[in-house]
Amino acid sequence: MFQGIMPLVARNEEFRALHRYYTTRPQNPLKKKQSLILLCCKLIRIFFALMTKKTAYNPQKMMNDIKKPALQAA
């Protein structure tokens, strides 16, 4: 999974934005490898949800991780 997430972060805009957010967030920023491992776990959860719920991939739903902390601060 780890070797598969690196090209995904390099080519997929949503995963790149999540990686950038996790490594540069003001509170508790992660190191690059920590962020990649977190994204591996997220990819597993996405695969599981797609297979069990039989729905299409929705990048906006995945990007909610970035928007939620902004809403909590307001």
CHARMM-style PDB file with segment names, atoms N, HN, CA, C and O in Angstrom:
ATOM      1  N   MET     1       0.818  -1.194   0.000  1.00  0.00      PROA
ATOM      2  CA  MET     1       0.000   0.000   0.000  1.00  0.00      PROA
ATOM      3  C   MET     1       0.862   1.259   0.000  1.00  0.00      PROA
ATOM      4  O   MET     1       0.555   2.243  -0.672  1.00  0.00      PROA
ATOM      5  N   PHE     2       1.950   1.203   0.770  1.00  0.00      PROA
ATOM      6  HN  PHE     2       2.200   0.403   1.316  1.00  0.00      PROA
ATOM      7  CA  PHE     2       2.801   2.393   0.885  1.00  0.00      PROA
ATOM      8  C   PHE     2       3.395   2.764  -0.472  1.00  0.00      PROA
ATOM      9  O   PHE     2       3.438   3.941  -0.828  1.00  0.00      PROA
ATOM     10  N   GLN     3       3.852   1.770  -1.228  1.00  0.00      PROA
ATOM     11  HN  GLN     3       3.817   0.814  -0.940  1.00  0.00      PROA
ATOM     12  CA  GLN     3       4.422   2.065  -2.542  1.00  0.00      PROA
ATOM     13  C   GLN     3       3.356   2.519  -3.534  1.00  0.00      PROA
ATOM     14  O   GLN     3       3.667   3.208  -4.506  1.00  0.00      PROA
ATOM     15  N   GLY     4       2.128   2.148  -3.302  1.00  0.00      PROA
ATOM     16  HN  GLY     4       1.875   1.589  -2.512  1.00  0.00      PROA
ATOM     17  CA  GLY     4       1.043   2.579  -4.174  1.00  0.00      PROA
ATOM     18  C   GLY     4       0.528   3.968  -3.852  1.00  0.00      PROA
ATOM     19  O   GLY     4      -0.026   4.640  -4.722  1.00  0.00      PROA
ATOM     20  N   ILE     5       0.702   4.405  -2.620  1.00  0.00      PROA
ATOM     21  HN  ILE     5       1.152   3.859  -1.914  1.00  0.00      PROA
ATOM     22  CA  ILE     5       0.171   5.716  -2.240  1.00  0.00      PROA
ATOM     23  C   ILE     5       1.071   6.848  -2.751  1.00  0.00      PROA
ATOM     24  O   ILE     5       0.593   7.955  -2.997  1.00  0.00      PROA
ATOM     25  N   MET     6       2.351   6.579  -2.910  1.00  0.00      PROA
ATOM     26  HN  MET     6       2.740   5.679  -2.710  1.00  0.00      PROA
ATOM     27  CA  MET     6       3.259   7.652  -3.358  1.00  0.00      PROA
ATOM     28  C   MET     6       2.909   8.167  -4.752  1.00  0.00      PROA
ATOM     29  O   MET     6       2.825   9.383  -4.925  1.00  0.00      PROA
ATOM     30  N   PRO     7       2.696   7.303  -5.769  1.00  0.00      PROA
ATOM     31  CA  PRO     7       2.273   7.850  -7.062  1.00  0.00      PROA
ATOM     32  C   PRO     7       0.876   8.470  -7.017  1.00  0.00      PROA
ATOM     33  O   PRO     7       0.576   9.400  -7.766  1.00  0.00      PROA
ATOM     34  N   LEU     8       0.035   7.952  -6.139  1.00  0.00      PROA
ATOM     35  HN  LEU     8       0.279   7.197  -5.530  1.00  0.00      PROA
ATOM     36  CA  LEU     8      -1.305   8.517  -6.004  1.00  0.00      PROA
ATOM     37  C   LEU     8      -1.238   9.948  -5.479  1.00  0.00      PROA
ATOM     38  O   LEU     8      -1.965  10.821  -5.954  1.00  0.00      PROA
ATOM     39  N   VAL     9      -0.375  10.189  -4.506  1.00  0.00      PROA
ATOM     40  HN  VAL     9       0.215   9.480  -4.120  1.00  0.00      PROA
ATOM     41  CA  VAL     9      -0.195  11.547  -3.974  1.00  0.00      PROA
ATOM     42  C   VAL     9       0.427  12.452  -5.036  1.00  0.00      PROA
ATOM     43  O   VAL     9       0.125  13.644  -5.096  1.00  0.00      PROA
ATOM     44  N   ALA    10       1.288  11.890  -5.864  1.00  0.00      PROA
ATOM     45  HN  ALA    10       1.534  10.922  -5.816  1.00  0.00      PROA
ATOM     46  CA  ALA    10       1.947  12.697  -6.892  1.00  0.00      PROA
ATOM     47  C   ALA    10       0.999  13.081  -8.025  1.00  0.00      PROA
ATOM     48  O   ALA    10       1.165  14.138  -8.634  1.00  0.00      PROA
ATOM     49  N   ARG    11       0.003  12.234  -8.319  1.00  0.00      PROA
ATOM     50  HN  ARG    11      -0.132  11.375  -7.825  1.00  0.00      PROA
ATOM     51  CA  ARG    11      -0.830  12.471  -9.499  1.00  0.00      PROA
ATOM     52  C   ARG    11      -2.280  12.843  -9.199  1.00  0.00      PROA
ATOM     53  O   ARG    11      -2.946  13.425 -10.056  1.00  0.00      PROA
ATOM     54  N   ASN    12      -2.782  12.528  -8.023  1.00  0.00      PROA
ATOM     55  HN  ASN    12      -2.242  12.055  -7.327  1.00  0.00      PROA
ATOM     56  CA  ASN    12      -4.177  12.788  -7.691  1.00  0.00      PROA
ATOM     57  C   ASN    12      -4.263  14.060  -6.857  1.00  0.00      PROA
ATOM     58  O   ASN    12      -3.621  14.179  -5.813  1.00  0.00      PROA
ATOM     59  N   GLU    13      -5.060  14.998  -7.329  1.00  0.00      PROA
ATOM     60  HN  GLU    13      -5.582  14.901  -8.176  1.00  0.00      PROA
ATOM     61  CA  GLU    13      -5.140  16.316  -6.677  1.00  0.00      PROA
ATOM     62  C   GLU    13      -5.717  16.231  -5.268  1.00  0.00      PROA
ATOM     63  O   GLU    13      -5.257  16.942  -4.375  1.00  0.00      PROA
ATOM     64  N   GLU    14      -6.710  15.380  -5.052  1.00  0.00      PROA
ATOM     65  HN  GLU    14      -7.084  14.802  -5.777  1.00  0.00      PROA
ATOM     66  CA  GLU    14      -7.325  15.286  -3.726  1.00  0.00      PROA
ATOM     67  C   GLU    14      -6.359  14.703  -2.702  1.00  0.00      PROA
ATOM     68  O   GLU    14      -6.238  15.225  -1.593  1.00  0.00      PROA
ATOM     69  N   PHE    15      -5.672  13.625  -3.067  1.00  0.00      PROA
ATOM     70  HN  PHE    15      -5.770  13.202  -3.968  1.00  0.00      PROA
ATOM     71  CA  PHE    15      -4.712  13.031  -2.138  1.00  0.00      PROA
ATOM     72  C   PHE    15      -3.525  13.969  -1.908  1.00  0.00      PROA
ATOM     73  O   PHE    15      -2.973  14.011  -0.809  1.00  0.00      PROA
ATOM     74  N   ARG    16      -3.134  14.715  -2.932  1.00  0.00      PROA
ATOM     75  HN  ARG    16      -3.582  14.681  -3.825  1.00  0.00      PROA
ATOM     76  CA  ARG    16      -2.049  15.685  -2.774  1.00  0.00      PROA
ATOM     77  C   ARG    16      -2.459  16.782  -1.795  1.00  0.00      PROA
ATOM     78  O   ARG    16      -1.657  17.201  -0.961  1.00  0.00      PROA
ATOM     79  N   ALA    17      -3.696  17.246  -1.893  1.00  0.00      PROA
ATOM     80  HN  ALA    17      -4.348  16.905  -2.571  1.00  0.00      PROA
ATOM     81  CA  ALA    17      -4.182  18.288  -0.983  1.00  0.00      PROA
ATOM     82  C   ALA    17      -4.258  17.763   0.453  1.00  0.00      PROA
ATOM     83  O   ALA    17      -3.903  18.476   1.391  1.00  0.00      PROA
ATOM     84  N   LEU    18      -4.716  16.525   0.627  1.00  0.00      PROA
ATOM     85  HN  LEU    18      -5.004  15.946  -0.136  1.00  0.00      PROA
ATOM     86  CA  LEU    18      -4.756  15.950   1.972  1.00  0.00      PROA
ATOM     87  C   LEU    18      -3.353  15.801   2.552  1.00  0.00      PROA
ATOM     88  O   LEU    18      -3.131  16.090   3.727  1.00  0.00      PROA
ATOM     89  N   HSD    19      -2.412  15.353   1.732  1.00  0.00      PROA
ATOM     90  HN  HSD    19      -2.593  15.119   0.777  1.00  0.00      PROA
ATOM     91  CA  HSD    19      -1.029  15.196   2.196  1.00  0.00      PROA
ATOM     92  C   HSD    19      -0.450  16.558   2.600  1.00  0.00      PROA
ATOM     93  O   HSD    19       0.210  16.679   3.632  1.00  0.00      PROA
ATOM     94  N   ARG    20      -0.701  17.559   1.790  1.00  0.00      PROA
ATOM     95  HN  ARG    20      -1.238  17.460   0.952  1.00  0.00      PROA
ATOM     96  CA  ARG    20      -0.218  18.909   2.098  1.00  0.00      PROA
ATOM     97  C   ARG    20      -0.851  19.417   3.394  1.00  0.00      PROA
ATOM     98  O   ARG    20      -0.177  20.042   4.213  1.00  0.00      PROA
ATOM     99  N   TYR    21      -2.141  19.147   3.578  1.00  0.00      PROA
ATOM    100  HN  TYR    21      -2.688  18.639   2.913  1.00  0.00      PROA
ATOM    101  CA  TYR    21      -2.830  19.583   4.794  1.00  0.00      PROA
ATOM    102  C   TYR    21      -2.257  18.894   6.030  1.00  0.00      PROA
ATOM    103  O   TYR    21      -1.970  19.550   7.031  1.00  0.00      PROA
ATOM    104  N   TYR    22      -2.092  17.573   5.961  1.00  0.00      PROA
ATOM    105  HN  TYR    22      -2.326  17.040   5.148  1.00  0.00      PROA
ATOM    106  CA  TYR    22      -1.605  16.830   7.125  1.00  0.00      PROA
ATOM    107  C   TYR    22      -0.178  17.224   7.507  1.00  0.00      PROA
ATOM    108  O   TYR    22       0.167  17.185   8.688  1.00  0.00      PROA
ATOM    109  N   THR    23       0.649  17.597   6.549  1.00  0.00      PROA
ATOM    110  HN  THR    23       0.369  17.629   5.590  1.00  0.00      PROA
ATOM    111  CA  THR    23       2.036  17.945   6.860  1.00  0.00      PROA
ATOM    112  C   THR    23       2.214  19.405   7.244  1.00  0.00      PROA
ATOM    113  O   THR    23       3.245  19.773   7.808  1.00  0.00      PROA
ATOM    114  N   THR    24       1.219  20.249   6.947  1.00  0.00      PROA
ATOM    115  HN  THR    24       0.382  19.951   6.489  1.00  0.00      PROA
ATOM    116  CA  THR    24       1.380  21.671   7.230  1.00  0.00      PROA
ATOM    117  C   THR    24       0.315  22.235   8.155  1.00  0.00      PROA
ATOM    118  O   THR    24       0.276  23.448   8.361  1.00  0.00      PROA
ATOM    119  N   ARG    25      -0.541  21.409   8.715  1.00  0.00      PROA
ATOM    120  HN  ARG    25      -0.509  20.424   8.547  1.00  0.00      PROA
ATOM    121  CA  ARG    25      -1.588  21.937   9.582  1.00  0.00      PROA
ATOM    122  C   ARG    25      -0.965  22.576  10.822  1.00  0.00      PROA
ATOM    123  O   ARG    25       0.089  22.142  11.286  1.00  0.00      PROA
ATOM    124  N   PRO    26      -1.617  23.601  11.353  1.00  0.00      PROA
ATOM    125  CA  PRO    26      -1.018  24.334  12.475  1.00  0.00      PROA
ATOM    126  C   PRO    26      -0.891  23.509  13.755  1.00  0.00      PROA
ATOM    127  O   PRO    26       0.112  23.612  14.461  1.00  0.00      PROA
ATOM    128  N   GLN    27      -1.889  22.699  14.054  1.00  0.00      PROA
ATOM    129  HN  GLN    27      -2.704  22.615  13.481  1.00  0.00      PROA
ATOM    130  CA  GLN    27      -1.835  21.874  15.261  1.00  0.00      PROA
ATOM    131  C   GLN    27      -1.510  20.439  14.870  1.00  0.00      PROA
ATOM    132  O   GLN    27      -2.184  19.842  14.030  1.00  0.00      PROA
ATOM    133  N   ASN    28      -0.472  19.896  15.489  1.00  0.00      PROA
ATOM    134  HN  ASN    28       0.076  20.381  16.172  1.00  0.00      PROA
ATOM    135  CA  ASN    28      -0.056  18.516  15.287  1.00  0.00      PROA
ATOM    136  C   ASN    28       0.255  18.179  13.826  1.00  0.00      PROA
ATOM    137  O   ASN    28      -0.349  17.259  13.275  1.00  0.00      PROA
ATOM    138  N   PRO    29       1.176  18.896  13.190  1.00  0.00      PROA
ATOM    139  CA  PRO    29       1.538  18.524  11.816  1.00  0.00      PROA
ATOM    140  C   PRO    29       2.268  17.182  11.817  1.00  0.00      PROA
ATOM    141  O   PRO    29       3.031  16.873  12.732  1.00  0.00      PROA
ATOM    142  N   LEU    30       2.021  16.402  10.783  1.00  0.00      PROA
ATOM    143  HN  LEU    30       1.401  16.653  10.040  1.00  0.00      PROA
ATOM    144  CA  LEU    30       2.647  15.087  10.666  1.00  0.00      PROA
ATOM    145  C   LEU    30       3.899  15.174   9.816  1.00  0.00      PROA
ATOM    146  O   LEU    30       4.044  16.075   8.989  1.00  0.00      PROA
ATOM    147  N   LYS    31       4.803  14.228  10.028  1.00  0.00      PROA
ATOM    148  HN  LYS    31       4.685  13.496  10.699  1.00  0.00      PROA
ATOM    149  CA  LYS    31       5.947  14.107   9.130  1.00  0.00      PROA
ATOM    150  C   LYS    31       5.451  13.476   7.845  1.00  0.00      PROA
ATOM    151  O   LYS    31       4.348  12.930   7.801  1.00  0.00      PROA
ATOM    152  N   LYS    32       6.268  13.550   6.786  1.00  0.00      PROA
ATOM    153  HN  LYS    32       7.164  13.994   6.821  1.00  0.00      PROA
ATOM    154  CA  LYS    32       5.821  13.089   5.473  1.00  0.00      PROA
ATOM    155  C   LYS    32       5.444  11.615   5.467  1.00  0.00      PROA
ATOM    156  O   LYS    32       4.416  11.247   4.899  1.00  0.00      PROA
ATOM    157  N   LYS    33       6.251  10.770   6.083  1.00  0.00      PROA
ATOM    158  HN  LYS    33       7.087  11.069   6.544  1.00  0.00      PROA
ATOM    159  CA  LYS    33       5.940   9.337   6.103  1.00  0.00      PROA
ATOM    160  C   LYS    33       4.703   9.051   6.938  1.00  0.00      PROA
ATOM    161  O   LYS    33       3.916   8.168   6.595  1.00  0.00      PROA
ATOM    162  N   GLN    34       4.522   9.782   8.023  1.00  0.00      PROA
ATOM    163  HN  GLN    34       5.161  10.499   8.301  1.00  0.00      PROA
ATOM    164  CA  GLN    34       3.326   9.603   8.838  1.00  0.00      PROA
ATOM    165  C   GLN    34       2.074   9.947   8.038  1.00  0.00      PROA
ATOM    166  O   GLN    34       1.060   9.255   8.127  1.00  0.00      PROA
ATOM    167  N   SER    35       2.155  11.009   7.265  1.00  0.00      PROA
ATOM    168  HN  SER    35       2.980  11.571   7.193  1.00  0.00      PROA
ATOM    169  CA  SER    35       1.031  11.415   6.441  1.00  0.00      PROA
ATOM    170  C   SER    35       0.736  10.360   5.374  1.00  0.00      PROA
ATOM    171  O   SER    35      -0.428  10.061   5.107  1.00  0.00      PROA
ATOM    172  N   LEU    36       1.768   9.801   4.770  1.00  0.00      PROA
ATOM    173  HN  LEU    36       2.714  10.044   4.987  1.00  0.00      PROA
ATOM    174  CA  LEU    36       1.561   8.770   3.749  1.00  0.00      PROA
ATOM    175  C   LEU    36       0.911   7.520   4.341  1.00  0.00      PROA
ATOM    176  O   LEU    36       0.053   6.908   3.705  1.00  0.00      PROA
ATOM    177  N   ILE    37       1.311   7.141   5.542  1.00  0.00      PROA
ATOM    178  HN  ILE    37       2.008   7.637   6.058  1.00  0.00      PROA
ATOM    179  CA  ILE    37       0.695   5.990   6.205  1.00  0.00      PROA
ATOM    180  C   ILE    37      -0.777   6.291   6.507  1.00  0.00      PROA
ATOM    181  O   ILE    37      -1.635   5.428   6.324  1.00  0.00      PROA
ATOM    182  N   LEU    38      -1.065   7.488   6.960  1.00  0.00      PROA
ATOM    183  HN  LEU    38      -0.368   8.189   7.109  1.00  0.00      PROA
ATOM    184  CA  LEU    38      -2.442   7.884   7.212  1.00  0.00      PROA
ATOM    185  C   LEU    38      -3.264   7.822   5.930  1.00  0.00      PROA
ATOM    186  O   LEU    38      -4.418   7.393   5.951  1.00  0.00      PROA
ATOM    187  N   LEU    39      -2.677   8.248   4.818  1.00  0.00      PROA
ATOM    188  HN  LEU    39      -1.740   8.597   4.801  1.00  0.00      PROA
ATOM    189  CA  LEU    39      -3.376   8.200   3.537  1.00  0.00      PROA
ATOM    190  C   LEU    39      -3.566   6.763   3.058  1.00  0.00      PROA
ATOM    191  O   LEU    39      -4.551   6.470   2.381  1.00  0.00      PROA
ATOM    192  N   CYS    40      -2.643   5.862   3.396  1.00  0.00      PROA
ATOM    193  HN  CYS    40      -1.843   6.100   3.946  1.00  0.00      PROA
ATOM    194  CA  CYS    40      -2.830   4.436   3.085  1.00  0.00      PROA
ATOM    195  C   CYS    40      -4.066   3.909   3.808  1.00  0.00      PROA
ATOM    196  O   CYS    40      -4.884   3.203   3.219  1.00  0.00      PROA
ATOM    197  N   CYS    41      -4.193   4.250   5.068  1.00  0.00      PROA
ATOM    198  HN  CYS    41      -3.528   4.823   5.547  1.00  0.00      PROA
ATOM    199  CA  CYS    41      -5.367   3.822   5.846  1.00  0.00      PROA
ATOM    200  C   CYS    41      -6.643   4.412   5.260  1.00  0.00      PROA
ATOM    201  O   CYS    41      -7.673   3.740   5.199  1.00  0.00      PROA
ATOM    202  N   LYS    42      -6.574   5.657   4.835  1.00  0.00      PROA
ATOM    203  HN  LYS    42      -5.737   6.202   4.885  1.00  0.00      PROA
ATOM    204  CA  LYS    42      -7.735   6.310   4.235  1.00  0.00      PROA
ATOM    205  C   LYS    42      -8.128   5.618   2.936  1.00  0.00      PROA
ATOM    206  O   LYS    42      -9.315   5.442   2.658  1.00  0.00      PROA
ATOM    207  N   LEU    43      -7.136   5.224   2.140  1.00  0.00      PROA
ATOM    208  HN  LEU    43      -6.172   5.366   2.366  1.00  0.00      PROA
ATOM    209  CA  LEU    43      -7.413   4.531   0.884  1.00  0.00      PROA
ATOM    210  C   LEU    43      -8.087   3.182   1.146  1.00  0.00      PROA
ATOM    211  O   LEU    43      -8.995   2.790   0.413  1.00  0.00      PROA
ATOM    212  N   ILE    44      -7.654   2.483   2.170  1.00  0.00      PROA
ATOM    213  HN  ILE    44      -6.916   2.801   2.765  1.00  0.00      PROA
ATOM    214  CA  ILE    44      -8.292   1.212   2.535  1.00  0.00      PROA
ATOM    215  C   ILE    44      -9.752   1.454   2.915  1.00  0.00      PROA
ATOM    216  O   ILE    44     -10.633   0.699   2.504  1.00  0.00      PROA
ATOM    217  N   ARG    45     -10.008   2.501   3.694  1.00  0.00      PROA
ATOM    218  HN  ARG    45      -9.292   3.114   4.028  1.00  0.00      PROA
ATOM    219  CA  ARG    45     -11.383   2.810   4.091  1.00  0.00      PROA
ATOM    220  C   ARG    45     -12.237   3.197   2.877  1.00  0.00      PROA
ATOM    221  O   ARG    45     -13.419   2.860   2.816  1.00  0.00      PROA
ATOM    222  N   ILE    46     -11.637   3.903   1.915  1.00  0.00      PROA
ATOM    223  HN  ILE    46     -10.677   4.176   1.965  1.00  0.00      PROA
ATOM    224  CA  ILE    46     -12.357   4.271   0.699  1.00  0.00      PROA
ATOM    225  C   ILE    46     -12.707   3.016  -0.098  1.00  0.00      PROA
ATOM    226  O   ILE    46     -13.843   2.861  -0.545  1.00  0.00      PROA
ATOM    227  N   PHE    47     -11.731   2.119  -0.277  1.00  0.00      PROA
ATOM    228  HN  PHE    47     -10.808   2.245   0.086  1.00  0.00      PROA
ATOM    229  CA  PHE    47     -11.991   0.869  -0.996  1.00  0.00      PROA
ATOM    230  C   PHE    47     -13.104   0.073  -0.313  1.00  0.00      PROA
ATOM    231  O   PHE    47     -14.002  -0.442  -0.979  1.00  0.00      PROA
ATOM    232  N   PHE    48     -13.043  -0.026   1.002  1.00  0.00      PROA
ATOM    233  HN  PHE    48     -12.314   0.392   1.544  1.00  0.00      PROA
ATOM    234  CA  PHE    48     -14.046  -0.779   1.749  1.00  0.00      PROA
ATOM    235  C   PHE    48     -15.434  -0.184   1.554  1.00  0.00      PROA
ATOM    236  O   PHE    48     -16.398  -0.912   1.318  1.00  0.00      PROA
ATOM    237  N   ALA    49     -15.535   1.134   1.651  1.00  0.00      PROA
ATOM    238  HN  ALA    49     -14.751   1.725   1.842  1.00  0.00      PROA
ATOM    239  CA  ALA    49     -16.831   1.797   1.496  1.00  0.00      PROA
ATOM    240  C   ALA    49     -17.363   1.634   0.072  1.00  0.00      PROA
ATOM    241  O   ALA    49     -18.559   1.416  -0.121  1.00  0.00      PROA
ATOM    242  N   LEU    50     -16.493   1.737  -0.912  1.00  0.00      PROA
ATOM    243  HN  LEU    50     -15.522   1.915  -0.756  1.00  0.00      PROA
ATOM    244  CA  LEU    50     -16.938   1.584  -2.297  1.00  0.00      PROA
ATOM    245  C   LEU    50     -17.455   0.176  -2.563  1.00  0.00      PROA
ATOM    246  O   LEU    50     -18.429  -0.011  -3.293  1.00  0.00      PROA
ATOM    247  N   MET    51     -16.799  -0.807  -1.968  1.00  0.00      PROA
ATOM    248  HN  MET    51     -16.008  -0.656  -1.375  1.00  0.00      PROA
ATOM    249  CA  MET    51     -17.199  -2.193  -2.210  1.00  0.00      PROA
ATOM    250  C   MET    51     -18.451  -2.573  -1.412  1.00  0.00      PROA
ATOM    251  O   MET    51     -19.306  -3.289  -1.934  1.00  0.00      PROA
ATOM    252  N   THR    52     -18.578  -2.125  -0.193  1.00  0.00      PROA
ATOM    253  HN  THR    52     -17.883  -1.543   0.230  1.00  0.00      PROA
ATOM    254  CA  THR    52     -19.722  -2.528   0.618  1.00  0.00      PROA
ATOM    255  C   THR    52     -20.986  -1.738   0.282  1.00  0.00      PROA
ATOM    256  O   THR    52     -22.084  -2.294   0.281  1.00  0.00      PROA
ATOM    257  N   LYS    53     -20.835  -0.448  -0.001  1.00  0.00      PROA
ATOM    258  HN  LYS    53     -19.943   0.004   0.000  1.00  0.00      PROA
ATOM    259  CA  LYS    53     -22.007   0.385  -0.290  1.00  0.00      PROA
ATOM    260  C   LYS    53     -22.347   0.432  -1.779  1.00  0.00      PROA
ATOM    261  O   LYS    53     -23.422   0.888  -2.170  1.00  0.00      PROA
ATOM    262  N   LYS    54     -21.404  -0.052  -2.610  1.00  0.00      PROA
ATOM    263  HN  LYS    54     -20.531  -0.423  -2.292  1.00  0.00      PROA
ATOM    264  CA  LYS    54     -21.600  -0.074  -4.068  1.00  0.00      PROA
ATOM    265  C   LYS    54     -21.960   1.317  -4.614  1.00  0.00      PROA
ATOM    266  O   LYS    54     -22.917   1.482  -5.370  1.00  0.00      PROA
ATOM    267  N   THR    55     -21.166   2.298  -4.207  1.00  0.00      PROA
ATOM    268  HN  THR    55     -20.388   2.164  -3.593  1.00  0.00      PROA
ATOM    269  CA  THR    55     -21.362   3.664  -4.664  1.00  0.00      PROA
ATOM    270  C   THR    55     -20.151   4.097  -5.495  1.00  0.00      PROA
ATOM    271  O   THR    55     -19.118   3.428  -5.504  1.00  0.00      PROA
ATOM    272  N   ALA    56     -20.295   5.198  -6.173  1.00  0.00      PROA
ATOM    273  HN  ALA    56     -21.134   5.741  -6.165  1.00  0.00      PROA
ATOM    274  CA  ALA    56     -19.195   5.749  -6.966  1.00  0.00      PROA
ATOM    275  C   ALA    56     -18.277   6.574  -6.063  1.00  0.00      PROA
ATOM    276  O   ALA    56     -18.695   7.076  -5.019  1.00  0.00      PROA
ATOM    277  N   TYR    57     -17.035   6.698  -6.483  1.00  0.00      PROA
ATOM    278  HN  TYR    57     -16.696   6.290  -7.331  1.00  0.00      PROA
ATOM    279  CA  TYR    57     -16.053   7.490  -5.738  1.00  0.00      PROA
ATOM    280  C   TYR    57     -16.450   8.961  -5.785  1.00  0.00      PROA
ATOM    281  O   TYR    57     -16.741   9.499  -6.853  1.00  0.00      PROA
ATOM    282  N   ASN    58     -16.459   9.603  -4.629  1.00  0.00      PROA
ATOM    283  HN  ASN    58     -16.223   9.166  -3.761  1.00  0.00      PROA
ATOM    284  CA  ASN    58     -16.821  11.011  -4.537  1.00  0.00      PROA
ATOM    285  C   ASN    58     -15.666  11.767  -3.874  1.00  0.00      PROA
ATOM    286  O   ASN    58     -15.488  11.667  -2.660  1.00  0.00      PROA
ATOM    287  N   PRO    59     -14.876  12.523  -4.655  1.00  0.00      PROA
ATOM    288  CA  PRO    59     -13.735  13.230  -4.053  1.00  0.00      PROA
ATOM    289  C   PRO    59     -14.150  14.308  -3.060  1.00  0.00      PROA
ATOM    290  O   PRO    59     -13.398  14.598  -2.129  1.00  0.00      PROA
ATOM    291  N   GLN    60     -15.318  14.907  -3.231  1.00  0.00      PROA
ATOM    292  HN  GLN    60     -15.928  14.671  -3.988  1.00  0.00      PROA
ATOM    293  CA  GLN    60     -15.759  15.940  -2.292  1.00  0.00      PROA
ATOM    294  C   GLN    60     -16.016  15.359  -0.909  1.00  0.00      PROA
ATOM    295  O   GLN    60     -15.758  16.018   0.098  1.00  0.00      PROA
ATOM    296  N   LYS    61     -16.516  14.143  -0.852  1.00  0.00      PROA
ATOM    297  HN  LYS    61     -16.725  13.607  -1.671  1.00  0.00      PROA
ATOM    298  CA  LYS    61     -16.754  13.494   0.436  1.00  0.00      PROA
ATOM    299  C   LYS    61     -15.435  13.222   1.148  1.00  0.00      PROA
ATOM    300  O   LYS    61     -15.347  13.339   2.370  1.00  0.00      PROA
ATOM    301  N   MET    62     -14.411  12.859   0.380  1.00  0.00      PROA
ATOM    302  HN  MET    62     -14.483  12.764  -0.613  1.00  0.00      PROA
ATOM    303  CA  MET    62     -13.104  12.597   0.963  1.00  0.00      PROA
ATOM    304  C   MET    62     -12.449  13.882   1.479  1.00  0.00      PROA
ATOM    305  O   MET    62     -11.723  13.854   2.472  1.00  0.00      PROA
ATOM    306  N   MET    63     -12.699  14.979   0.820  1.00  0.00      PROA
ATOM    307  HN  MET    63     -13.289  15.001   0.013  1.00  0.00      PROA
ATOM    308  CA  MET    63     -12.070  16.242   1.187  1.00  0.00      PROA
ATOM    309  C   MET    63     -12.693  16.864   2.438  1.00  0.00      PROA
ATOM    310  O   MET    63     -12.230  17.912   2.888  1.00  0.00      PROA
ATOM    311  N   ASN    64     -13.712  16.256   3.000  1.00  0.00      PROA
ATOM    312  HN  ASN    64     -14.088  15.405   2.635  1.00  0.00      PROA
ATOM    313  CA  ASN    64     -14.332  16.786   4.218  1.00  0.00      PROA
ATOM    314  C   ASN    64     -13.358  16.817   5.385  1.00  0.00      PROA
ATOM    315  O   ASN    64     -13.578  17.567   6.336  1.00  0.00      PROA
ATOM    316  N   ASP    65     -12.285  16.026   5.345  1.00  0.00      PROA
ATOM    317  HN  ASP    65     -12.106  15.417   4.573  1.00  0.00      PROA
ATOM    318  CA  ASP    65     -11.298  16.046   6.426  1.00  0.00      PROA
ATOM    319  C   ASP    65     -10.632  17.411   6.551  1.00  0.00      PROA
ATOM    320  O   ASP    65     -10.255  17.818   7.650  1.00  0.00      PROA
ATOM    321  N   ILE    66     -10.490  18.097   5.472  1.00  0.00      PROA
ATOM    322  HN  ILE    66     -10.796  17.767   4.579  1.00  0.00      PROA
ATOM    323  CA  ILE    66      -9.858  19.417   5.508  1.00  0.00      PROA
ATOM    324  C   ILE    66     -10.864  20.471   5.978  1.00  0.00      PROA
ATOM    325  O   ILE    66     -10.501  21.384   6.720  1.00  0.00      PROA
ATOM    326  N   LYS    67     -12.099  20.354   5.560  1.00  0.00      PROA
ATOM    327  HN  LYS    67     -12.394  19.613   4.957  1.00  0.00      PROA
ATOM    328  CA  LYS    67     -13.087  21.379   5.868  1.00  0.00      PROA
ATOM    329  C   LYS    67     -13.598  21.327   7.293  1.00  0.00      PROA
ATOM    330  O   LYS    67     -13.940  22.371   7.847  1.00  0.00      PROA
ATOM    331  N   LYS    68     -13.665  20.166   7.905  1.00  0.00      PROA
ATOM    332  HN  LYS    68     -13.387  19.318   7.454  1.00  0.00      PROA
ATOM    333  CA  LYS    68     -14.204  20.042   9.258  1.00  0.00      PROA
ATOM    334  C   LYS    68     -13.437  20.848  10.299  1.00  0.00      PROA
ATOM    335  O   LYS    68     -14.072  21.544  11.091  1.00  0.00      PROA
ATOM    336  N   PRO    69     -12.078  20.792  10.343  1.00  0.00      PROA
ATOM    337  CA  PRO    69     -11.395  21.613  11.349  1.00  0.00      PROA
ATOM    338  C   PRO    69     -11.621  23.104  11.155  1.00  0.00      PROA
ATOM    339  O   PRO    69     -11.644  23.850  12.134  1.00  0.00      PROA
ATOM    340  N   ALA    70     -11.787  23.550   9.930  1.00  0.00      PROA
ATOM    341  HN  ALA    70     -11.768  22.944   9.135  1.00  0.00      PROA
ATOM    342  CA  ALA    70     -12.027  24.969   9.686  1.00  0.00      PROA
ATOM    343  C   ALA    70     -13.385  25.373  10.249  1.00  0.00      PROA
ATOM    344  O   ALA    70     -13.535  26.467  10.794  1.00  0.00      PROA
ATOM    345  N   LEU    71     -14.368  24.492  10.115  1.00  0.00      PROA
ATOM    346  HN  LEU    71     -14.246  23.604   9.672  1.00  0.00      PROA
ATOM    347  CA  LEU    71     -15.704  24.800  10.633  1.00  0.00      PROA
ATOM    348  C   LEU    71     -15.715  24.767  12.169  1.00  0.00      PROA
ATOM    349  O   LEU    71     -16.430  25.549  12.796  1.00  0.00      PROA
ATOM    350  N   GLN    72     -14.942  23.883  12.766  1.00  0.00      PROA
ATOM    351  HN  GLN    72     -14.361  23.248  12.257  1.00  0.00      PROA
ATOM    352  CA  GLN    72     -14.915  23.792  14.213  1.00  0.00      PROA
ATOM    353  C   GLN    72     -14.280  25.024  14.837  1.00  0.00      PROA
ATOM    354  O   GLN    72     -14.669  25.430  15.933  1.00  0.00      PROA
ATOM    355  N   ALA    73     -13.308  25.626  14.158  1.00  0.00      PROA
ATOM    356  HN  ALA    73     -12.993  25.296  13.268  1.00  0.00      PROA
ATOM    357  CA  ALA    73     -12.637  26.813  14.686  1.00  0.00      PROA
ATOM    358  C   ALA    73     -13.569  28.036  14.646  1.00  0.00      PROA
ATOM    359  O   ALA    73     -13.444  28.947  15.465  1.00  0.00      PROA
ATOM    360  N   ALA    74     -14.489  28.042  13.699  1.00  0.00      PROA
ATOM    361  HN  ALA    74     -14.590  27.303  13.034  1.00  0.00      PROA
ATOM    362  CA  ALA    74     -15.403  29.198  13.541  1.00  0.00      PROA
ATOM    363  C   ALA    74     -16.533  29.134  14.485  1.00  0.00      PROA
ATOM    364  OT1 ALA    74     -17.388  30.020  14.486  1.00  0.00      PROA
TER     365      ALA     74
END
